[in-house]
Structure formats: C-alpha cells, structure tokens
Amino acid sequence: MYHWSELSKNYPASSIRKMAKLAAQFDDTLMLTMGEPNFETPESIKKAGQDAIAANHTHYGPNVGEHAFQQAVAKKYTDQTGIAFEPSEVMATFGGTEAILHVMMSILNPGDEVIIADPSYPNYLGQIMLLGAKVVPVPVYEENSFKMQATDIEQVLTDKTRLIILNTPNNPMGSILDQSDMEAIVALADRHQIAILSDEVYESLIYDGKKHFSLFQILGAKENHFVVNSLSKTYAMTGWRIGYVVGNHEAIDRMAEFREGVGFCVPPFIQEAAIAAITGPQDDVRYFLEQYDRRRHIIVDGLNQIPGFKCLSTEGAFYAFPNIKAFGKSSYDFAMEILTETHVALTPGSAFGKMGEGYLRIPFAESEEVLQEAVDRIKAYIIKAYPNL
C-alpha cells in the first residue's frame, strides 16, 4: 500500500478477539471470551427464513426496512411501553452495531463529545472515532453496582456534548439501570438538549424477578432519544445480523438515507425470520433465560469460592465481572496466566476501559459442563499457585 489512513492506523483493535486468537494455540481451550449464545436459532424462526427464500423474497428492499418488520417492532414497543409507536419510527439494521453507527452518523460532527460508561462495550469507541468525535468516559464503580449515574454524567458535560450512550442490561458488567436511574439521566439530558442512545440488546436477560426498564417507558423520550435493539441475544440469532433502531420519524428518514451508501438494505428473508421471532411464541426466550440463570450461578457462585476472586451477582445480560485485584497483577497479565496455566480463555477488564483494570469479563453463554470445568480448572490452579490468599 502507498498510504494508510490515520483511522486505519489508530482504530482500536478488539482485545476480545485478540484473546480468542491467543487461545487457539491450545487444543483443549475453554473459550469464555465471546458474548455469543451457544443455543441454536429456534426452528420456527429458521423455517420462516427458509420459507421466505423459497418464496423468492431475495431481492432489494426498502432502505428503512420491510413495512411488516417496522410494524412488528412498533407493536412490540407499543405493547411494552403503553406508548403508541408507528412503523415510521423504526429502521431495520445489520445487528445492533450498525444501528448504533447510524444514530451517531445522524447526530455527530467532528469534535463533538460522546459520553459513555467506563468500563463499556469497546465497539462504541471505534465508531465514535470513525466520525471524528471524542469519547468522554464516565467511571462507574463496583460499590455502586456498576450503574451509571446522572450526577457523574453532569460533571463531564460541556457545550460540545451531543450524545450519551447507555447500555442496560450492561456488557461487560452485567448491571442494569432501574427506573429512577433512567429518569434522572433523561431529565439531565433534556435540560441540556443532549440525545441519548440506549443500547438494550440484552433486554430479555434479567434475573431475580427484576424487569427491564426501557428508555422509551419514559413519556416523551422517543421525541429526542433512541433505542437500539437486536435479535442476536434474545433469539440466538447472532449470525443473522438483524437489529433495529427506534426513534422519531425525522431521524429515521435521515438514517435511511445513510443506509443507501452503507449496506442498502437488510435482506427481506432475514427480516421475515425476525418478524416470526418478534411476533411468535416466546417460549424459547423464557427457556434461554432459565438456562442462563442456572449458568450464572455456576460462574458467580463458583468464582466467589475461589480465593482472591470477588464477584457481584449479575443482574442482567450473560456476563460476570469478577474483581481480581487481590492478585496484584494487571488484568491482561492475569488473564494470560490463567490461559497459559489452565487453558481457560477470559477477557481482561482493561479491554473495556481504564476502570476495567483489576477485573475480568466472563460470559456464561456456554454449556453448564463447560462453565463448571472452567471454574474447576481455575480453582485448582489458584489454590496451588496462591496458597496464601
């Protein structure tokens, strides 16, 4: 190549995938790095996609998405929030990731500031950089159950702040924002005329009888703010790449124009499978939650029985975020030690931001057998290598 762009030279590499590559050197590695369900897409959803292909729904579709898909999502949010949503307030996207990018493209100019939690989902960083905007991290703390607070956000606001990104349930920390948290942040954003993007892709994975509280349950929020969602986690559809953004119709119209030059349209047959998922029986979703709850206890309870580990109980999503500061090592060095000595691949908390140092992210999306084996390997090694803890 004659020249590399500054963006290509500085774009943040995924530490999650980096750890996965390092783990490939061992034949018996237990891969606990990727946030992907080990369940298969339910048969009814696959059949809907197959039927759509057989019916030749394989041509170009509208940039904004098929009208039937928009209707299905609008009805979902109308039923969920008790507030009326219209199909024109929905756009189909390639997973939640593209939805996030389109929201940013519709709002941000170079030099604008975007507030995110620290630790946070790392793909936010690259997308913000892609648009020439600036990341403003807001620390979240274990003693506050890893919840982003309006008072902390307010301290970093400037006249360049244009967007606040929320993620509830949260990746990597497994925390959730309740109604009072969300209402305080929305009130703050509205006072300063700042948009909110609420990433709610783990909405179906909440434990201990708690309920998801969506940004759009707040009256008037949809006029100036956005919810991004995906079918990847809820319906085990990661490879289908189908998600959506919900917001006011003017913003959706602008985003649809961007789609013309980015990906044109989500394939119609994939949207038809998604419609079957959203509108069909939710038995599989309930089953997935039950299984994740069992797995959560294997990881969280198991880690808390290992000397040096301290792990809050996961409230939502399928991640544990244990504190490993007692070992006196960086999260990367400790993750590499665990990988080398036990062949269990974990992601260092530093991959998610400065405040992630001293933690690990451990998905419990694998089978119970794999998770129990991982806990057993780590426990046996720690007891042997750190007898004084």
C-alpha positions as CSV (number, residue, x, y, z in Angstrom):
1,M,0.0,0.0,0.0
2,Y,1.2,3.5,-0.8
3,H,-0.6,5.1,2.2
4,W,-2.6,4.0,5.2
5,S,-5.3,6.3,6.6
6,E,-4.8,7.7,10.2
7,L,-8.1,6.0,11.0
8,S,-6.8,2.6,9.9
9,K,-3.6,3.1,11.9
10,N,-5.3,4.1,15.1
11,Y,-8.6,2.2,15.0
12,P,-8.9,0.3,18.4
13,A,-8.4,-3.5,17.9
14,S,-10.7,-5.9,19.7
15,S,-9.0,-7.3,22.7
16,I,-11.8,-9.9,22.9
17,R,-10.8,-11.4,19.5
18,K,-7.1,-11.0,20.4
19,M,-7.5,-13.3,23.4
20,A,-9.5,-15.7,21.2
21,K,-6.6,-15.9,18.8
22,L,-4.1,-16.5,21.5
23,A,-6.2,-19.2,23.0
24,A,-6.2,-21.1,19.7
25,Q,-2.7,-22.4,20.4
26,F,-4.1,-24.9,22.9
27,D,-6.1,-28.0,21.9
28,D,-8.3,-28.1,25.0
29,T,-9.0,-24.4,25.5
30,L,-12.3,-23.5,27.1
31,M,-13.3,-20.3,25.2
32,L,-15.0,-17.8,27.5
33,T,-14.3,-14.7,25.5
34,M,-17.1,-14.1,23.0
35,G,-20.5,-12.9,24.0
36,E,-22.5,-15.4,21.9
37,P,-25.2,-17.8,22.9
38,N,-24.4,-21.4,22.5
39,F,-28.1,-22.1,21.6
40,E,-29.2,-22.6,18.0
41,T,-31.8,-20.3,16.4
42,P,-35.3,-21.8,17.2
43,E,-36.7,-23.9,14.4
44,S,-39.8,-21.7,13.9
45,I,-37.6,-18.7,13.1
46,K,-35.3,-20.7,10.8
47,K,-38.4,-22.0,8.9
48,A,-39.8,-18.5,8.4
49,G,-36.5,-17.5,6.8
50,Q,-36.4,-20.6,4.7
51,D,-40.0,-20.1,3.5
52,A,-39.2,-16.5,2.6
53,I,-36.2,-17.7,0.5
54,A,-38.4,-20.3,-1.2
55,A,-40.9,-17.6,-2.0
56,N,-38.1,-15.6,-3.6
57,H,-38.0,-12.8,-1.1
58,T,-34.4,-12.4,-2.1
59,H,-34.4,-9.0,-3.9
60,Y,-33.7,-5.5,-2.8
61,G,-36.0,-4.0,-0.2
62,P,-36.5,-0.5,1.2
63,N,-33.6,1.2,2.9
64,V,-35.6,1.6,6.1
65,G,-36.7,-2.0,6.2
66,E,-39.8,-4.0,5.2
67,H,-43.0,-2.4,6.3
68,A,-44.1,-5.6,8.0
69,F,-40.9,-5.6,10.1
70,Q,-41.4,-2.0,11.0
71,Q,-44.9,-2.8,12.1
72,A,-43.8,-5.8,14.2
73,V,-41.2,-3.7,16.1
74,A,-43.6,-0.7,16.5
75,K,-46.2,-3.1,18.0
76,K,-43.6,-4.6,20.3
77,Y,-42.8,-1.2,21.8
78,T,-46.4,-0.1,21.9
79,D,-47.2,-3.2,23.9
80,Q,-44.1,-2.9,26.1
81,T,-44.3,0.7,27.0
82,G,-48.0,1.6,26.7
83,I,-47.0,4.5,24.4
84,A,-48.0,4.4,20.7
85,F,-45.2,3.7,18.2
86,E,-45.6,4.0,14.5
87,P,-43.8,1.9,11.8
88,S,-42.2,5.1,10.5
89,E,-40.2,5.3,13.8
90,V,-38.4,2.0,13.1
91,M,-35.4,1.2,10.9
92,A,-34.0,-2.4,10.3
93,T,-30.2,-2.6,10.6
94,F,-27.4,-5.2,10.4
95,G,-27.5,-6.0,14.0
96,G,-27.4,-3.5,16.9
97,T,-23.9,-2.4,15.8
98,E,-25.0,-0.8,12.6
99,A,-27.9,0.8,14.4
100,I,-25.6,2.5,16.8
101,L,-23.4,3.8,13.9
102,H,-26.4,5.3,12.1
103,V,-27.6,7.1,15.2
104,M,-24.1,8.6,15.6
105,M,-24.0,9.5,11.9
106,S,-27.3,11.4,12.2
107,I,-26.1,13.4,15.3
108,L,-22.3,13.8,15.4
109,N,-19.9,16.2,13.8
110,P,-16.1,16.1,14.1
111,G,-15.1,17.4,17.5
112,D,-18.4,16.6,19.2
113,E,-18.3,14.7,22.5
114,V,-20.0,11.4,23.4
115,I,-20.4,10.2,26.9
116,I,-20.0,6.5,27.6
117,A,-19.6,4.4,30.8
118,D,-16.1,3.2,31.7
119,P,-15.9,0.2,31.5
120,S,-18.0,-0.1,28.3
121,Y,-18.7,-2.1,25.2
122,P,-15.5,-1.4,23.2
123,N,-17.1,-1.1,19.8
124,Y,-18.5,2.2,20.8
125,L,-15.0,3.6,20.8
126,G,-14.2,2.7,17.2
127,Q,-17.5,4.1,15.9
128,I,-17.1,7.4,17.7
129,M,-13.5,7.6,16.3
130,L,-14.8,6.8,12.8
131,L,-16.9,10.0,12.9
132,G,-14.1,12.2,14.3
133,A,-15.9,12.7,17.6
134,K,-14.4,12.5,21.1
135,V,-15.1,9.8,23.7
136,V,-15.8,11.1,27.2
137,P,-15.7,8.2,29.7
138,V,-17.7,8.4,32.9
139,P,-16.3,6.0,35.6
140,V,-18.7,3.5,37.1
141,Y,-17.9,1.8,40.4
142,E,-18.3,-1.6,41.9
143,E,-19.5,-0.1,45.1
144,N,-22.4,1.4,43.2
145,S,-23.2,-2.0,41.5
146,F,-21.6,-0.7,38.2
147,K,-24.5,1.7,37.5
148,M,-24.0,4.9,35.5
149,Q,-25.3,7.9,37.5
150,A,-26.7,11.2,36.3
151,T,-24.6,13.0,38.9
152,D,-21.4,11.6,37.4
153,I,-22.5,12.4,33.9
154,E,-23.3,16.0,34.8
155,Q,-19.7,16.6,35.9
156,V,-18.3,16.0,32.4
157,L,-20.9,17.8,30.3
158,T,-19.6,20.6,28.0
159,D,-21.0,22.7,25.3
160,K,-19.7,20.0,22.9
161,T,-21.6,17.1,24.4
162,R,-24.1,15.8,21.8
163,L,-24.8,12.2,22.8
164,I,-25.0,9.9,25.9
165,I,-24.8,6.2,25.4
166,L,-26.5,3.9,27.9
167,N,-26.3,0.1,27.9
168,T,-28.8,-1.7,30.0
169,P,-28.5,-4.6,30.7
170,N,-24.8,-3.9,30.5
171,N,-21.9,-5.5,28.7
172,P,-19.4,-6.2,30.3
173,M,-20.6,-5.7,33.8
174,G,-23.9,-7.3,33.9
175,S,-25.6,-4.4,35.7
176,I,-29.0,-2.8,34.9
177,L,-30.4,0.7,35.2
178,D,-33.7,0.9,37.0
179,Q,-36.4,3.4,36.5
180,S,-35.0,6.1,38.8
181,D,-31.6,5.8,37.2
182,M,-33.0,6.2,33.8
183,E,-35.4,9.0,34.7
184,A,-32.6,11.1,36.3
185,I,-30.4,10.7,33.2
186,V,-33.2,11.6,30.8
187,A,-34.1,14.7,32.8
188,L,-30.4,15.8,32.8
189,A,-30.1,15.2,29.0
190,D,-33.3,17.1,28.3
191,R,-32.2,20.1,30.3
192,H,-29.1,20.3,28.2
193,Q,-30.7,19.2,24.9
194,I,-28.4,16.2,24.6
195,A,-29.6,13.0,22.8
196,I,-29.5,9.6,24.5
197,L,-28.8,6.3,22.7
198,S,-30.0,3.4,24.9
199,D,-28.5,0.1,23.8
200,E,-30.9,-2.5,25.1
201,V,-29.9,-5.7,23.2
202,Y,-29.9,-7.8,26.4
203,E,-33.4,-6.7,27.5
204,S,-34.7,-10.2,27.8
205,L,-31.9,-11.4,30.1
206,I,-32.7,-10.1,33.6
207,Y,-32.6,-12.2,36.7
208,D,-34.1,-12.5,40.2
209,G,-37.6,-11.4,39.2
210,K,-36.4,-7.9,38.1
211,K,-37.9,-6.3,35.0
212,H,-36.3,-4.4,32.1
213,F,-36.9,-0.7,32.2
214,S,-36.6,0.8,28.7
215,L,-35.7,4.4,27.9
216,F,-39.0,4.6,26.0
217,Q,-41.1,3.8,29.0
218,I,-40.4,7.5,29.9
219,L,-43.1,9.7,28.4
220,G,-41.8,11.9,25.6
221,A,-38.4,10.2,25.4
222,K,-38.9,8.9,21.8
223,E,-39.1,12.5,20.5
224,N,-35.4,13.2,21.1
225,H,-33.8,9.9,22.0
226,F,-33.1,6.5,20.5
227,V,-33.3,2.8,21.5
228,V,-31.2,0.3,19.7
229,N,-32.0,-3.4,19.9
230,S,-31.1,-6.6,18.2
231,L,-32.4,-10.2,17.9
232,S,-28.9,-11.7,18.3
233,K,-29.0,-12.4,22.1
234,T,-32.7,-12.7,22.7
235,Y,-33.4,-15.3,19.9
236,A,-29.8,-16.7,19.4
237,M,-29.6,-15.1,16.0
238,T,-26.1,-13.6,16.1
239,G,-25.2,-14.7,12.6
240,W,-28.4,-13.4,11.0
241,R,-27.3,-9.9,11.6
242,I,-30.6,-8.3,12.3
243,G,-31.4,-5.4,14.6
244,Y,-33.1,-2.1,14.6
245,V,-33.2,1.5,15.8
246,V,-36.3,3.2,17.1
247,G,-36.6,7.0,17.2
248,N,-38.6,9.9,15.8
249,H,-39.5,9.6,12.2
250,E,-37.4,12.5,11.0
251,A,-34.3,10.9,12.4
252,I,-35.3,7.5,10.9
253,D,-35.7,9.2,7.5
254,R,-32.1,10.6,7.8
255,M,-30.7,7.3,8.8
256,A,-32.4,5.5,5.9
257,E,-30.5,7.9,3.5
258,F,-27.2,6.8,5.1
259,R,-28.2,3.2,4.6
260,E,-28.2,3.7,0.8
261,G,-24.4,4.1,0.9
262,V,-23.6,1.7,3.8
263,G,-25.5,-1.5,3.3
264,F,-28.6,-0.6,1.3
265,C,-31.0,-2.9,3.0
266,V,-31.2,-5.9,5.4
267,P,-32.2,-8.9,3.2
268,P,-36.0,-9.3,3.2
269,F,-35.9,-13.0,4.1
270,I,-33.9,-12.2,7.2
271,Q,-36.5,-9.6,8.2
272,E,-39.2,-12.2,7.8
273,A,-37.4,-14.6,10.1
274,A,-37.1,-11.7,12.6
275,I,-40.9,-11.0,12.3
276,A,-41.5,-14.6,13.2
277,A,-39.3,-14.2,16.2
278,I,-40.8,-11.0,17.5
279,T,-44.5,-11.9,16.9
280,G,-44.3,-15.6,17.6
281,P,-44.5,-17.5,20.9
282,Q,-41.8,-16.5,23.4
283,D,-41.3,-20.0,24.9
284,D,-37.7,-20.2,23.7
285,V,-36.8,-16.8,25.1
286,R,-38.1,-17.9,28.5
287,Y,-36.2,-21.2,28.2
288,F,-33.0,-19.4,27.3
289,L,-33.4,-17.1,30.4
290,E,-33.9,-20.1,32.7
291,Q,-30.7,-21.8,31.3
292,Y,-28.7,-18.6,31.7
293,D,-29.8,-18.2,35.2
294,R,-28.5,-21.7,36.1
295,R,-25.2,-20.9,34.4
296,R,-25.0,-17.6,36.2
297,H,-24.9,-19.4,39.5
298,I,-22.3,-21.8,38.3
299,I,-19.9,-18.9,37.4
300,V,-20.7,-16.3,40.1
301,D,-21.1,-18.7,43.0
302,G,-18.1,-20.8,41.8
303,L,-15.8,-17.8,41.4
304,N,-16.7,-16.5,44.8
305,Q,-15.5,-19.8,46.3
306,I,-12.0,-19.2,44.8
307,P,-9.5,-17.3,46.9
308,G,-8.8,-13.9,45.5
309,F,-11.9,-13.6,43.4
310,K,-14.8,-11.3,44.4
311,C,-17.8,-11.3,42.0
312,L,-21.0,-9.3,42.2
313,S,-24.2,-11.2,41.3
314,T,-25.0,-10.5,37.6
315,E,-28.3,-8.6,37.3
316,G,-28.7,-8.8,33.6
317,A,-27.0,-10.0,30.3
318,F,-24.8,-13.1,30.5
319,Y,-21.5,-11.8,31.9
320,A,-19.8,-12.0,35.2
321,F,-17.3,-9.2,36.0
322,P,-15.1,-10.5,38.9
323,N,-12.7,-8.3,40.8
324,I,-9.2,-9.9,40.8
325,K,-7.3,-7.0,42.4
326,A,-6.1,-9.3,45.2
327,F,-3.7,-11.0,42.8
328,G,-1.7,-7.7,42.4
329,K,-1.4,-8.1,38.6
330,S,-2.8,-6.3,35.6
331,S,-6.0,-7.9,34.2
332,Y,-4.2,-8.7,31.0
333,D,-1.3,-10.4,32.7
334,F,-3.7,-12.4,35.0
335,A,-5.8,-13.4,32.0
336,M,-2.7,-14.6,30.2
337,E,-1.6,-16.5,33.3
338,I,-5.0,-18.2,33.5
339,L,-4.9,-19.0,29.8
340,T,-1.4,-20.4,29.9
341,E,-1.8,-22.4,33.1
342,T,-5.4,-23.7,32.9
343,H,-6.3,-23.2,29.1
344,V,-9.3,-21.2,30.1
345,A,-9.6,-18.1,27.8
346,L,-11.0,-15.0,29.5
347,T,-11.1,-11.3,28.6
348,P,-9.2,-8.8,30.7
349,G,-11.3,-6.0,32.1
350,S,-8.9,-3.4,30.7
351,A,-10.3,-4.3,27.2
352,F,-13.4,-2.3,28.2
353,G,-11.7,0.8,29.6
354,K,-9.5,2.2,32.2
355,M,-11.9,1.4,35.0
356,G,-12.0,-2.2,33.9
357,E,-8.4,-2.7,35.2
358,G,-8.5,-5.2,38.0
359,Y,-11.4,-7.2,36.6
360,L,-12.2,-10.0,34.1
361,R,-15.2,-10.4,31.9
362,I,-16.5,-14.0,31.8
363,P,-19.5,-14.8,29.6
364,F,-21.8,-17.6,30.9
365,A,-23.3,-18.3,27.5
366,E,-21.6,-21.7,27.2
367,S,-23.0,-25.1,28.5
368,E,-23.1,-25.9,32.2
369,E,-20.5,-28.5,31.7
370,V,-18.0,-26.1,30.1
371,L,-18.6,-23.5,32.7
372,Q,-18.2,-25.9,35.6
373,E,-15.0,-27.3,34.1
374,A,-13.6,-23.7,33.7
375,V,-14.4,-22.9,37.4
376,D,-12.8,-26.2,38.5
377,R,-9.6,-25.6,36.4
378,I,-9.2,-22.0,37.7
379,K,-9.9,-23.0,41.3
380,A,-7.4,-25.9,41.3
381,Y,-4.7,-23.6,39.8
382,I,-5.3,-20.7,42.2
383,I,-5.2,-22.9,45.3
384,K,-1.9,-24.4,44.2
385,A,-0.3,-21.2,42.9
386,Y,-1.6,-18.7,45.6
387,P,-1.6,-20.7,48.8
388,N,-1.5,-17.5,51.0
389,L,-4.7,-15.9,49.6
